[in-house]
């Protein structure tokens, strides 16, 4: 199972902490909060709900699959 930390999400998607927290409020899946941990479901949420960031999310999933 791929697990992404907040720092990996920020760098991989090139977003800010504020954006990440807003997405969580909007319904992005988390495994755990404080510290935030994310899994494949979170990336699927990004792909579905944030089309501007879909390519970056797909790339992060590909890197984890290797």
Secondary structure as GFF3:
##gff-version 3
##sequence-region A 1 66
A	DSSP	beta_strand	4	5	.	.	.	ID=ss1
A	DSSP	alpha_helix	6	13	.	.	.	ID=ss2
A	DSSP	alpha_helix	17	26	.	.	.	ID=ss3
A	DSSP	beta_strand	37	38	.	.	.	ID=ss4
A	DSSP	alpha_helix	40	49	.	.	.	ID=ss5
A	DSSP	three_ten_helix	51	53	.	.	.	ID=ss6
A	DSSP	alpha_helix	54	65	.	.	.	ID=ss7
###
